[in-house]
């Protein structure tokens, strides 16, 4: 997808070229995402927190913000069609900074914030008490035994806990005790932030698609279909991250992650199809003429009717005429009834 977007950007008009450059950067960002498995071993082997920092700033913050930037730029380009590209980039960056600053700035100010948050410190105390009780008893400790172990381990703590608060903490943390289960709990803050960002993108794409339906301004061929695939992509990202946050064990997390990958791959394959249609279109003389007319006289050009529109008309609206915002051209199955309907 990154290579397709790069090749498409090389043949785009000046107005639409930044859109596909942004998409290319997003898809090619998969390379640094995959490099995260080497952080701490091949990459930065002497840094004690290399794995955490790389995953935190690249896989969590970087990936999410690059996705948000490429989607928001399309929205800014649609509503600010007469703006210069530099202004569109500046406005997009300002929007990204406005909603991401409260989400991610604390983790730049304190890179080890995930370790310092009170909820994680309490969890570590409970997990240590669980390990001590399990080792002493040789079996899974009961709630009463675990509470006693917790009291013994934290007897010197200045924090005064009531019995009800202790039970509440135990019920909250117990599913994550033992093994690698703490992984899902450790990264939960970033998981919830990813849900918030993707929900914002779903809202933004929904607004753009709604305005395209109501105002019917021609933008760029197939960009509407691209936004629709990203709408589905972000919806499933919300579902995936919510499932990750609710996973009580690392094994369940890995299972949910594996299932989610198949869904993501199917969406990406749909994106390959849509981006390829755009590339084929801009390489034709008709596509170049159409995009040139949008740039010169945007209000005089209707939206492009593609093969997906034709398929929907053929299979679901056969024998009917649907003009206007949904389809601007007459269905091929409907013949005009008088000469007036032949007029452009």
C-alpha angles and dihedrals in degrees: 000000000000092000092046090052092048092050090046092049090054089060099038127108116258092257097056099032095090091055093061094039087058092049090048090053090050095051094042087052084081086082096066088040090060091045089066089085088066096049110116094018112048095004116056095345094174096052110096094208098036094118093049095043094047093048091044099049101029108029097033110027101021098046094046095049094045089052091048093048097052092047096044092048089061089052092048090047091052097049095036101041093150095051123104117254092247091057091048090052091047094049092047091049090049092053091047091050093047096057099030098049096076091041102050110012094085088060091054091046091049110021091189094050091121089064095043101051111113095234092057093045090054090048091053089052092051093044091052090050089050092052091048093049093045092050093047097045098034090224143061107301121232122237092262092048091047092050090052091049090049091051091050094048094046099035091122094051117120091213111104113212127189119222091251093052091049092053091047091052092047093052091049097049104031098087089061098051119118135022120009095331091110089071094079091045092048094054096038095105091059091043090057091046090053089053090053094049093047091048088054090050092049089052092047094049090046091054092049093049091047092052090046088055095045099040099026095207112170109241114167128319114268094002088107089055090047090054090050091055090049089049089058091041093055092044091056091043087060091049092047095049092045089053090049091051091051095047107115095196139033091241092056089045091054091048092050090045091052093050091046091054092061090053092047091050091053090052091048090051088054087052090052088056095047096044090047090054089053091049093050089048097053091048092060125083090237091054093050091049093048094049090046091053091050089054093047102036109009096167092053096056126080125216116279116260108217136186092273090057090048092051092050091049093047098048103032107024103032114158094014131102118230114178131165128041100000099044122006097190128064118259113258089233093063120077120208115253099211142014092260090068089059089067114106 
